[in-house]
Amino acid sequence: MQRTAAGLSAGAKTPEIRTSEAELIDRARGRDEAALREIMQANNRRLYRLARGILRSDSEAEDVVQETYVRAFTHLDGFRGESGLSTWLSRIAINEALGRARSARPHVELGAVPEAALEAQIIKFPVSPAGDPERTMAQREIQRVVERAIDELPDVFRMVFVARVMEGMNIEETADLLGVKPETVKTRLHRARAMLRENVEREIGPVMMDAFPFAGWRCERLTEAVLKRLGIGG
């Protein structure tokens, strides 16, 4: 059933997926618990990331996600299917998050800003091998650095980055969701990547000092292997 709900975010759907989505929504209108759970499980991460991209607060983003579902599920009769259910939920979440952000920061807008088409590539970090606690710890620190760098992006660039890169939405979906032109999405994504790379590289230096660790279990494993080859110890 997960694929059925995941299909809610697709821009163009096959008739089969459309039928499945319609059936799921009909069940949700009838307060079918399984249908409601499926919808939430399919959309939780996207809504949370979009809300957090605006508010930069874990707890507030969670509140927004809850409020989004409450509003959506109590007004499902107002959903006309002109866009995917996931897009509809995303818009509710964005509006809710923006409302909260404006009350705290009156000048927060997702409107026009100077656009510089700067190209950059995000630094890609390898996934830690299973059972390597040192690299896992380093990877977690790198993840925190990246999260802080994303939080430092200006609102309009951060939202495009979250939608396009973190949620994998295409240019048209992102443009429709944020109410901007596709060209604007491209430009802001280029700028966001450039700014993010700069922010990450600024903070990554201290973390890199501990790169390629050879302590703990790795050091112990090598030591034991050498002793074994020498016929020393157990």
MARKE-110563 format. One line per 5 residues: their letters; for each residue x, y, z of N, C-alpha, C. Coordinates in pm, whole numbers, padded with zeros to 5 digits, always signed. Example, Ala and Ser with C-alpha at 12.3 -4.5 7.8 and 13.67 -1.06 7.14 Angstrom:
<nodes>
as = +01319,-00569,+00780,+01230,-00450,+00780,+01320,-00330,+00780 | +01285,-00225,+00708,+01367,-00106,+00714,+01290,+00003,+00787 $
</nodes>
This chain:
<nodes>
mqrta = +00082,-00122,+00000,+00000,+00000,+00000,+00085,+00126,+00000 | +00212,+00113,+00037,+00295,+00230,+00047,+00309,+00302,-00087 | +00317,+00221,-00197,+00332,+00283,-00327,+00209,+00364,-00365 | +00093,+00315,-00324,-00030,+00389,-00354,-00024,+00528,-00298 | +00017,+00538,-00170,+00024,+00669,-00107,+00138,+00750,-00164 $
aglsa = +00250,+00683,-00195,+00364,+00755,-00252,+00326,+00817,-00385 | +00236,+00752,-00455,+00193,+00804,-00584,+00117,+00934,-00572 | +00076,+00970,-00453,+00001,+01093,-00434,+00081,+01214,-00473 | +00215,+01204,-00467,+00299,+01320,-00494,+00334,+01331,-00641 | +00301,+01232,-00720,+00340,+01235,-00861,+00264,+01341,-00936 $
gaktp = +00332,+01404,-01033,+00266,+01507,-01110,+00167,+01447,-01206 | +00215,+01365,-01299,+00126,+01297,-01394,+00110,+01152,-01350 | -00013,+01108,-01331,-00038,+00974,-01279,-00106,+00889,-01384 | -00082,+00761,-01379,-00152,+00669,-01466,-00295,+00656,-01414 | -00389,+00610,-01500,-00528,+00592,-01455,-00537,+00500,-01335 $
eirts = -00451,+00396,-01332,-00455,+00302,-01221,-00420,+00371,-01089 | -00313,+00455,-01095,-00274,+00527,-00973,-00379,+00628,-00933 | -00439,+00695,-01034,-00545,+00791,-01003,-00661,+00722,-00932 | -00699,+00604,-00982,-00809,+00530,-00920,-00773,+00492,-00777 | -00652,+00442,-00757,-00610,+00403,-00623,-00611,+00523,-00530 $
eaeli = -00564,+00638,-00579,-00562,+00759,-00497,-00704,+00801,-00463 | -00792,+00798,-00560,-00930,+00837,-00536,-00994,+00746,-00432 | -00968,+00617,-00442,-01024,+00523,-00345,-00969,+00549,-00206 | -00840,+00578,-00199,-00778,+00607,-00070,-00839,+00732,-00007 | -00860,+00834,-00089,-00919,+00959,-00039,-01062,+00936,+00007 $
drarg = -01138,+00858,-00069,-01277,+00827,-00030,-01279,+00756,+00106 | -01187,+00664,+00124,-01179,+00595,+00254,-01141,+00691,+00365 | -01050,+00784,+00334,-01009,+00882,+00434,-01123,+00975,+00470 | -01206,+01008,+00371,-01323,+01093,+00400,-01417,+01023,+00498 | -01418,+00890,+00492,-01502,+00813,+00583,-01431,+00782,+00714 $
rdeaa = -01316,+00849,+00737,-01238,+00832,+00862,-01186,+00690,+00877 | -01154,+00627,+00764,-01092,+00495,+00768,-00951,+00509,+00823 | -00925,+00445,+00936,-00796,+00463,+01004,-00679,+00419,+00918 | -00691,+00306,+00850,-00582,+00257,+00767,-00548,+00355,+00655 | -00651,+00415,+00596,-00629,+00512,+00489,-00560,+00638,+00542 $
lreim = -00606,+00685,+00658,-00544,+00803,+00718,-00398,+00776,+00751 | -00371,+00660,+00806,-00233,+00624,+00839,-00146,+00619,+00713 | -00200,+00562,+00606,-00123,+00549,+00483,-00089,+00686,+00425 | -00185,+00775,+00428,-00161,+00910,+00379,-00054,+00979,+00461 | -00063,+00968,+00593,+00035,+01035,+00679,+00173,+00975,+00664 $
qannr = +00181,+00843,+00659,+00312,+00778,+00645,+00379,+00815,+00514 | +00300,+00836,+00410,+00356,+00871,+00280,+00400,+01016,+00272 | +00344,+01101,+00357,+00370,+01244,+00345,+00442,+01307,+00464 | +00459,+01233,+00571,+00519,+01290,+00692,+00653,+01358,+00666 | +00743,+01287,+00599,+00877,+01342,+00582,+00875,+01468,+00496 $
rlyrl = +00801,+01462,+00385,+00797,+01580,+00299,+00741,+01701,+00373 | +00628,+01684,+00440,+00566,+01797,+00510,+00657,+01850,+00619 | +00721,+01758,+00690,+00813,+01801,+00796,+00929,+01881,+00739 | +00988,+01832,+00631,+01103,+01902,+00573,+01064,+02038,+00518 | +00949,+02046,+00453,+00904,+02175,+00400,+00878,+02274,+00513 $
argil = +00812,+02228,+00619,+00783,+02316,+00731,+00910,+02358,+00802 | +01000,+02263,+00820,+01125,+02297,+00888,+01211,+02388,+00801 | +01200,+02374,+00669,+01273,+02462,+00580,+01233,+02607,+00597 | +01111,+02632,+00640,+01064,+02768,+00664,+01093,+02811,+00807 | +01065,+02725,+00903,+01070,+02763,+01044,+01205,+02736,+01111 $
rsdse = +01281,+02641,+01058,+01411,+02603,+01116,+01398,+02563,+01262 | +01292,+02497,+01293,+01266,+02449,+01429,+01201,+02312,+01421 | +01262,+02213,+01484,+01207,+02078,+01480,+01066,+02072,+01540 | +01053,+02130,+01659,+00924,+02121,+01730,+00814,+02196,+01657 | +00846,+02315,+01606,+00744,+02391,+01533,+00706,+02321,+01404 $
aedvv = +00804,+02260,+01338,+00774,+02187,+01215,+00680,+02070,+01243 | +00703,+02000,+01354,+00614,+01890,+01392,+00473,+01942,+01418 | +00464,+02056,+01485,+00332,+02115,+01510,+00261,+02148,+01379 | +00338,+02201,+01284,+00280,+02236,+01154,+00227,+02111,+01083 | +00303,+02004,+01088,+00260,+01880,+01024,+00129,+01830,+01086 $
qetyv = +00122,+01832,+01217,-00001,+01790,+01285,-00118,+01878,+01244 | -00096,+02009,+01245,-00203,+02103,+01209,-00245,+02083,+01064 | -00148,+02054,+00978,-00179,+02030,+00837,-00275,+01913,+00821 | -00245,+01804,+00888,-00330,+01686,+00877,-00469,+01712,+00936 | -00475,+01781,+01048,-00604,+01811,+01109,-00690,+01893,+01013 $
rafth = -00629,+01995,+00956,-00703,+02080,+00862,-00744,+02002,+00737 | -00651,+01925,+00686,-00678,+01852,+00562,-00786,+01747,+00582 | -00773,+01669,+00688,-00867,+01559,+00708,-01007,+01607,+00746 | -01016,+01727,+00801,-01148,+01781,+00834,-01209,+01859,+00717 | -01129,+01877,+00610,-01179,+01948,+00493,-01151,+01869,+00365 $
ldgfr = -01152,+01739,+00374,-01125,+01657,+00255,-01231,+01676,+00147 | -01351,+01717,+00187,-01454,+01741,+00087,-01416,+01856,-00005 | -01323,+01941,+00041,-01278,+02054,-00040,-01166,+02018,-00136 | -01119,+01895,-00129,-01013,+01852,-00221,-01075,+01808,-00352 | -01041,+01877,-00461,-01102,+01852,-00592,-01015,+01768,-00684 $
gesgl = -00896,+01733,-00642,-00811,+01649,-00725,-00746,+01721,-00841 | -00743,+01856,-00837,-00680,+01931,-00946,-00529,+01912,-00944 | -00475,+01882,-00828,-00335,+01845,-00814,-00332,+01721,-00725 | -00213,+01661,-00711,-00203,+01544,-00625,-00232,+01578,-00480 | -00276,+01480,-00406,-00304,+01503,-00264,-00181,+01549,-00190 $
stwls = -00065,+01494,-00226,+00059,+01534,-00161,+00089,+01681,-00185 | +00064,+01729,-00306,+00084,+01871,-00336,-00012,+01956,-00256 | -00136,+01913,-00247,-00237,+01985,-00169,-00195,+01994,-00023 | -00152,+01882,+00034,-00105,+01882,+00172,+00018,+01971,+00189 | +00107,+01968,+00092,+00229,+02049,+00099,+00196,+02197,+00102 $
riain = +00097,+02237,+00023,+00058,+02379,+00021,-00001,+02420,+00155 | -00081,+02333,+00213,-00138,+02364,+00345,-00025,+02379,+00446 | +00071,+02289,+00442,+00184,+02294,+00536,+00266,+02421,+00518 | +00293,+02457,+00393,+00371,+02577,+00365,+00298,+02702,+00414 | +00169,+02709,+00386,+00091,+02825,+00431,+00088,+02835,+00583 $
ealgr = +00072,+02720,+00648,+00071,+02719,+00794,+00206,+02762,+00849 | +00314,+02710,+00791,+00448,+02745,+00838,+00478,+02892,+00811 | +00440,+02941,+00694,+00463,+03082,+00663,+00387,+03173,+00758 | +00264,+03133,+00793,+00187,+03212,+00887,+00256,+03223,+01022 | +00312,+03112,+01067,+00383,+03114,+01194,+00512,+03195,+01184 $
arsar = +00580,+03180,+01070,+00706,+03252,+01053,+00682,+03403,+01046 | +00575,+03443,+00977,+00547,+03586,+00966,+00511,+03648,+01100 | +00444,+03570,+01185,+00407,+03624,+01316,+00531,+03643,+01403 | +00633,+03562,+01377,+00757,+03576,+01454,+00854,+03670,+01385 | +00855,+03666,+01251,+00944,+03751,+01171,+00858,+03815,+01062 $
phvel = +00807,+03935,+01084,+00709,+03996,+00995,+00750,+04005,+00849 | +00878,+04002,+00818,+00921,+04026,+00681,+00955,+03899,+00604 | +00922,+03785,+00659,+00951,+03659,+00588,+00859,+03648,+00467 | +00915,+03632,+00351,+00838,+03615,+00228,+00911,+03514,+00139 | +00834,+03451,+00053,+00893,+03365,-00050,+00882,+03433,-00185 $
gavpe = +00893,+03565,-00184,+00879,+03643,-00306,+01010,+03661,-00378 | +01015,+03767,-00458,+01130,+03790,-00543,+01251,+03834,-00463 | +01367,+03786,-00504,+01496,+03828,-00448,+01593,+03836,-00564 | +01706,+03907,-00546,+01805,+03908,-00653,+01849,+03767,-00688 | +01855,+03736,-00814,+01885,+03600,-00856,+02017,+03597,-00932 $
aalea = +02113,+03522,-00881,+02242,+03505,-00948,+02257,+03358,-00984 | +02274,+03330,-01109,+02282,+03190,-01153,+02421,+03136,-01130 | +02447,+03093,-01009,+02578,+03039,-00973,+02571,+02889,-00967 | +02665,+02822,-01031,+02669,+02676,-01032,+02758,+02625,-00921 | +02720,+02512,-00861,+02806,+02448,-00761,+02758,+02307,-00741 $
qiikf = +02843,+02223,-00692,+02808,+02085,-00662,+02813,+02065,-00512 | +02715,+01991,-00460,+02714,+01959,-00319,+02821,+01855,-00290 | +02893,+01873,-00182,+02992,+01774,-00141,+02920,+01646,-00104 | +02963,+01534,-00162,+02901,+01406,-00133,+02991,+01327,-00039 | +02932,+01277,+00068,+03007,+01203,+00167,+02970,+01056,+00160 $
pvspa = +03067,+00967,+00167,+03037,+00823,+00159,+02962,+00776,+00282 | +02878,+00676,+00260,+02804,+00616,+00370,+02899,+00530,+00452 | +02885,+00536,+00584,+02973,+00459,+00670,+02946,+00311,+00656 | +03052,+00230,+00652,+03032,+00085,+00650,+02963,+00040,+00777 | +02887,-00068,+00767,+02819,-00120,+00885,+02923,-00163,+00987 $
gdper = +02896,-00133,+01112,+02985,-00175,+01219,+03106,-00087,+01237 | +03106,+00033,+01179,+03220,+00125,+01196,+03173,+00244,+01279 | +03182,+00234,+01412,+03127,+00340,+01498,+03200,+00472,+01483 | +03330,+00469,+01453,+03404,+00594,+01440,+03358,+00674,+01319 | +03345,+00603,+01207,+03298,+00673,+01088,+03151,+00713,+01101 $
tmaqr = +03074,+00633,+01171,+02935,+00669,+01195,+02928,+00799,+01274 | +03012,+00811,+01376,+03014,+00934,+01456,+03055,+01053,+01371 | +03156,+01034,+01286,+03201,+01142,+01199,+03092,+01181,+01100 | +03022,+01080,+01049,+02915,+01107,+00954,+02802,+01186,+01019 | +02772,+01153,+01143,+02667,+01227,+01214,+02707,+01373,+01233 $
eiqrv = +02834,+01396,+01262,+02881,+01533,+01279,+02872,+01608,+01146 | +02909,+01540,+01037,+02898,+01602,+00905,+02751,+01633,+00874 | +02662,+01541,+00912,+02518,+01565,+00890,+02473,+01690,+00965 | +02521,+01707,+01088,+02484,+01826,+01166,+02538,+01953,+01099 | +02659,+01943,+01043,+02717,+02058,+00973,+02631,+02095,+00852 $
verai = +02591,+01993,+00777,+02508,+02017,+00658,+02373,+02076,+00698 | +02313,+02023,+00804,+02183,+02075,+00849,+02194,+02221,+00891 | +02303,+02255,+00962,+02322,+02396,+01000,+02340,+02483,+00877 | +02416,+02431,+00780,+02440,+02508,+00657,+02309,+02531,+00582 | +02223,+02430,+00577,+02093,+02447,+00512,+02008,+02549,+00586 $
delpd = +02012,+02544,+00718,+01936,+02641,+00798,+01981,+02784,+00773 | +02107,+02803,+00736,+02161,+02937,+00714,+02122,+02994,+00579 | +02070,+02911,+00489,+02028,+02962,+00359,+01910,+03058,+00375 | +01906,+03165,+00296,+01788,+03253,+00296,+01663,+03173,+00262 | +01550,+03219,+00310,+01426,+03143,+00299,+01394,+03095,+00158 $
vfrmv = +01402,+03185,+00059,+01360,+03147,-00076,+01451,+03040,-00135 | +01579,+03047,-00104,+01673,+02946,-00155,+01658,+02815,-00080 | +01635,+02824,+00051,+01622,+02704,+00132,+01500,+02623,+00090 | +01389,+02689,+00061,+01268,+02618,+00024,+01286,+02545,-00109 | +01349,+02609,-00204,+01374,+02544,-00333,+01467,+02425,-00314 $
fvarv = +01570,+02440,-00232,+01665,+02331,-00209,+01596,+02213,-00142 | +01515,+02240,-00042,+01443,+02132,+00027,+01352,+02057,-00069 | +01277,+02132,-00149,+01183,+02069,-00241,+01254,+01990,-00351 | +01355,+02051,-00413,+01420,+01989,-00529,+01519,+01879,-00490 | +01605,+01909,-00393,+01714,+01817,-00361,+01674,+01716,-00254 $
megmn = +01618,+01764,-00145,+01587,+01675,-00034,+01462,+01592,-00059 | +01365,+01649,-00128,+01241,+01577,-00155,+01232,+01524,-00297 | +01327,+01561,-00382,+01330,+01506,-00516,+01217,+01550,-00607 | +01155,+01662,-00576,+01048,+01712,-00662,+01109,+01768,-00791 | +01039,+01753,-00904,+01093,+01807,-01028,+01070,+01958,-01034 $
ieeta = +01124,+02020,-01138,+01120,+02166,-01147,+00977,+02216,-01154 | +00894,+02149,-01234,+00755,+02193,-01250,+00678,+02181,-01119 | +00696,+02069,-01048,+00628,+02050,-00920,+00671,+02158,-00821 | +00801,+02185,-00815,+00852,+02286,-00723,+00798,+02424,-00757 | +00798,+02457,-00884,+00748,+02587,-00927,+00601,+02602,-00891 $
dllgv = +00523,+02496,-00915,+00380,+02499,-00883,+00358,+02511,-00733 | +00437,+02438,-00656,+00422,+02438,-00511,+00453,+02575,-00452 | +00559,+02639,-00502,+00604,+02765,-00444,+00548,+02888,-00516 | +00476,+02864,-00624,+00415,+02976,-00695,+00514,+03063,-00769 | +00618,+03002,-00828,+00718,+03078,-00903,+00735,+03014,-01040 $
kpetv = +00812,+03078,-01127,+00837,+03025,-01259,+00943,+02915,-01254 | +00939,+02817,-01345,+01042,+02713,-01349,+01183,+02769,-01359 | +01199,+02879,-01436,+01331,+02940,-01449,+01380,+02992,-01314 | +01287,+03041,-01233,+01323,+03091,-01101,+01369,+02976,-01012 | +01303,+02862,-01024,+01344,+02745,-00947,+01487,+02707,-00982 $
ktrlh = +01520,+02703,-01112,+01654,+02667,-01155,+01758,+02764,-01099 | +01729,+02893,-01110,+01823,+02994,-01065,+01845,+02987,-00915 | +01736,+02972,-00842,+01749,+02968,-00696,+01819,+02841,-00649 | +01796,+02732,-00722,+01864,+02608,-00684,+02015,+02622,-00707 | +02054,+02682,-00818,+02197,+02704,-00842,+02257,+02789,-00731 $
raram = +02188,+02893,-00695,+02237,+02983,-00591,+02243,+02912,-00456 | +02139,+02833,-00426,+02136,+02760,-00298,+02253,+02663,-00288 | +02284,+02594,-00398,+02395,+02500,-00398,+02527,+02572,-00374 | +02543,+02686,-00439,+02667,+02761,-00421,+02682,+02808,-00277 | +02574,+02861,-00219,+02578,+02909,-00081,+02599,+02794,+00016 $
lrenv = +02534,+02682,-00011,+02547,+02567,+00079,+02690,+02514,+00078 | +02747,+02506,-00041,+02885,+02458,-00049,+02978,+02550,+00030 | +02957,+02678,+00017,+03040,+02774,+00089,+03023,+02757,+00240 | +02899,+02742,+00285,+02872,+02727,+00428,+02932,+02598,+00482 | +02918,+02489,+00404,+02970,+02360,+00450,+03122,+02363,+00456 $
ereig = +03184,+02416,+00353,+03331,+02419,+00350,+03386,+02505,+00462 | +03312,+02608,+00502,+03357,+02693,+00611,+03357,+02617,+00744 | +03257,+02530,+00760,+03243,+02461,+00888,+03310,+02324,+00891 | +03343,+02271,+00774,+03388,+02133,+00769,+03533,+02117,+00813 | +03611,+02225,+00811,+03752,+02216,+00846,+03779,+02144,+00978 $
pvmmd = +03718,+02188,+01089,+03742,+02120,+01218,+03702,+01973,+01216 | +03595,+01940,+01142,+03552,+01801,+01135,+03655,+01718,+01059 | +03711,+01774,+00952,+03807,+01702,+00872,+03935,+01670,+00949 | +03962,+01742,+01056,+04080,+01713,+01136,+04073,+01572,+01192 | +03953,+01520,+01210,+03936,+01386,+01265,+03900,+01283,+01158 $
afpfa = +03922,+01320,+01031,+03890,+01227,+00923,+03987,+01109,+00921 | +03944,+01002,+00861,+04022,+00879,+00851,+04074,+00834,+00987 | +03986,+00816,+01084,+04030,+00777,+01219,+04086,+00635,+01219 | +04181,+00613,+01306,+04234,+00478,+01322,+04255,+00453,+01470 | +04146,+00448,+01539,+04150,+00425,+01683,+04038,+00329,+01717 $
gwrce = +04011,+00312,+01845,+03899,+00229,+01886,+03907,+00089,+01831 | +03793,+00040,+01775,+03784,-00098,+01731,+03876,-00128,+01614 | +03904,-00030,+01528,+03993,-00055,+01415,+04136,-00079,+01462 | +04178,+00006,+01554,+04313,-00009,+01610,+04326,-00142,+01683 | +04222,-00175,+01761,+04225,-00300,+01837,+04226,-00420,+01745 $
rltea = +04148,-00417,+01637,+04142,-00528,+01543,+04278,-00552,+01478 | +04344,-00443,+01435,+04473,-00458,+01371,+04577,-00512,+01470 | +04572,-00459,+01593,+04666,-00505,+01694,+04652,-00654,+01719 | +04526,-00700,+01733,+04502,-00841,+01757,+04547,-00926,+01639 | +04527,-00876,+01516,+04567,-00950,+01397,+04718,-00967,+01391 $
vlkrl = +04791,-00862,+01426,+04936,-00869,+01426,+04986,-00967,+01531 | +04930,-00957,+01651,+04971,-01047,+01760,+04942,-01192,+01723 | +04829,-01214,+01655,+04795,-01350,+01615,+04895,-01403,+01515 | +04934,-01321,+01420,+05033,-01363,+01321,+05167,-01392,+01384 | +05196,-01323,+01492,+05323,-01343,+01563,+05315,-01458,+01662 $
gigg = +05197,-01517,+01676,+05181,-01626,+01769,+05183,-01583,+01913 | +05142,-01462,+01938,+05143,-01407,+02074,+04999,-01393,+02122 | +04975,-01425,+02248,+04844,-01409,+02306,+04750,-01521,+02264 | +04616,-01500,+02297,+04518,-01603,+02269,+04483,-01609,+02123 $
</nodes>
